């Protein structure tokens, strides 16, 4: 009976551990955020549109195929955000903080990076200031973010 119980516990652990390990996260300035990944044109275009809230320890990581000048906008975004731009080496190269929501459709302004970027991290507005994010900081990726 004890062997059966140990086998069941082991099987349960094998089933649960990969699920925990597979949640993508990033770490910036010593703070970890669970992230949704937007690495397709469709996912990047939708972004965080139509959401009313985002938990404080969450964000969205946009992954582009190559480094280039980027500009994001807040079309149909209901929550204020910090938009953080990172280069190929995942160094913070530009910040757009406290970007307000926009319901103006195609009339919403864009928020460009100051330098070419490949990765964009969107967090709740005020988060970059709270953690003291500064240009040059490195963004760390969890193993669950493949190929990056």
C-alpha positions in Angstrom: 0.0 0.0 0.0 2.8 2.4 0.9 4.5 1.7 -2.5 1.3 2.5 -4.3 0.9 5.7 -2.4 4.5 6.8 -3.2 4.0 6.0 -6.9 0.8 8.1 -6.9 2.6 11.0 -5.2 5.4 10.7 -7.7 3.0 10.6 -10.6 1.1 13.6 -9.3 4.4 15.6 -8.9 5.4 14.7 -12.4 2.1 16.0 -13.7 2.1 19.2 -11.7 5.7 20.3 -11.9 5.8 20.8 -15.7 2.7 23.0 -15.5 4.4 25.2 -12.9 7.7 25.4 -14.8 6.0 26.2 -18.1 4.5 29.5 -17.0 6.5 32.2 -18.8 8.0 34.9 -16.7 10.4 37.8 -17.1 12.6 39.4 -14.5 13.5 43.1 -14.5 15.4 45.0 -11.8 15.0 42.1 -9.5 11.2 41.8 -9.9 9.5 38.9 -11.6 6.4 39.1 -13.7 4.2 36.4 -15.2 3.8 37.3 -18.8 1.5 36.5 -21.7 3.5 36.1 -24.9 2.6 38.0 -28.1 4.9 36.7 -30.8 2.6 36.6 -33.8 1.3 39.5 -35.9 -2.2 38.8 -34.6 -1.3 38.6 -31.0 0.9 41.7 -31.2 -2.0 43.6 -32.8 -4.5 42.6 -30.1 -2.1 43.1 -27.2 -3.9 44.1 -24.1 -6.9 45.6 -25.8 -10.3 45.5 -24.1 -9.0 44.5 -20.7 -10.3 46.4 -17.6 -7.5 45.3 -15.3 -4.2 43.5 -15.1 -2.9 42.0 -11.8 0.2 43.8 -10.4 2.6 40.9 -11.0 1.6 40.4 -14.6 2.5 41.8 -18.0 2.7 41.1 -21.7 5.9 40.4 -23.6 5.9 41.3 -27.3 8.5 39.4 -29.3 9.4 40.7 -32.8 11.4 38.7 -35.4 14.2 41.3 -35.5 15.4 44.5 -33.9 14.0 47.6 -35.5 12.5 51.0 -34.6 9.2 50.3 -32.9 6.2 52.4 -31.9 3.2 51.1 -29.9 -0.2 52.7 -29.4 -3.0 52.2 -26.9 -5.9 51.7 -29.3 -8.8 50.1 -27.4 -6.6 49.7 -24.3 -8.5 50.5 -21.1 -5.7 50.4 -18.6 -2.7 52.8 -18.3 0.6 51.1 -19.1 4.3 51.4 -19.0 5.8 50.4 -22.3 9.4 49.2 -22.0 11.5 48.6 -25.1 14.5 46.1 -25.2 17.1 45.4 -27.8 18.5 42.1 -29.1 20.5 41.6 -25.9 17.4 42.3 -23.8 18.8 45.6 -22.6 16.3 48.3 -21.8 16.7 51.0 -24.5 13.6 53.1 -24.1 10.7 53.7 -21.7 7.3 55.2 -22.2 5.8 55.5 -18.7 2.3 56.1 -17.5 0.8 55.8 -21.0 -2.9 56.6 -20.7 -5.7 54.4 -22.1 -7.2 55.4 -25.5 -10.6 54.9 -26.9 -10.0 57.1 -30.0 -9.5 54.2 -32.4 -7.1 55.2 -35.2 -6.7 58.6 -33.6 -4.7 57.2 -30.7 -1.1 58.6 -30.5 1.9 56.3 -30.9 4.7 55.9 -28.4 8.0 55.2 -30.1 11.2 53.7 -28.8 14.2 55.9 -28.6 16.4 53.2 -30.1 15.8 50.0 -32.2 14.2 47.2 -30.1 13.1 43.6 -30.5 11.2 43.0 -27.2 8.5 45.1 -25.6 7.3 44.6 -22.1 4.0 46.1 -21.1 3.3 46.5 -17.3 0.8 48.4 -15.3 1.5 52.1 -15.3 3.8 53.2 -12.5 5.5 49.8 -12.3 8.7 50.9 -14.0 9.0 53.8 -11.5 8.2 51.5 -8.5 11.0 49.1 -9.3 13.4 51.7 -10.4 13.8 50.5 -14.0 16.5 52.3 -15.9 17.9 52.2 -19.4 20.6 49.6 -19.6 18.8 47.1 -17.3 18.7 43.6 -18.6 15.4 41.6 -19.0 15.8 38.0 -18.0 13.5 35.3 -19.6 12.3 32.1 -18.0 13.1 28.8 -19.8 9.4 28.7 -20.8 10.0 31.5 -23.4 11.4 29.3 -26.2 14.1 30.3 -28.6 14.9 33.6 -27.0 
